[in-house]
Amino acid sequence: MDPLPSCIEALRVLAQTKDPNRVVLIERAIDQYLKTETGRLQRLRDAINWQKAAKRKGEDWETAKDYIRSLLHSQR
């Protein structure tokens, strides 16, 4: 079973929330996915970019996008 759809769904819920712990929760969801999917950081980045491009009302994907960017940068 592909865990990416579950991860994206969790991030979608978090993209719609104003929870004060939102950043931590987003990073935790991404980290959990990456633990189960070694080498899938690029795939997750592409999925997040697709979700952001959909421009659904009330969703903010910047935190997830920024975190993925920082992870990719740290791998260089």
C-alpha positions, 0 to 999 in steps of 0.5 A: 500500500502506498503511504503517500496518499495518507501523508498528503491527506494528513497534510491537507488537513493541517494546511486548513488549520490554524492550530498553534502547533501546526508547524510541528504537526506538519514536520512530524507528518512529513518525518513519519512518511520519510521513515516509511519511504526511504528516498521518497523526499522528491516524490513528496515534494512533487505531491506537495507542489501539486497540492499547492498548485490546486489553490484550494480555498483555505489551504496553506501549503507553504510550511510543508513546502518550506520544510521539504525544501530545507530537508532537500537542502540538508541532503546536499 
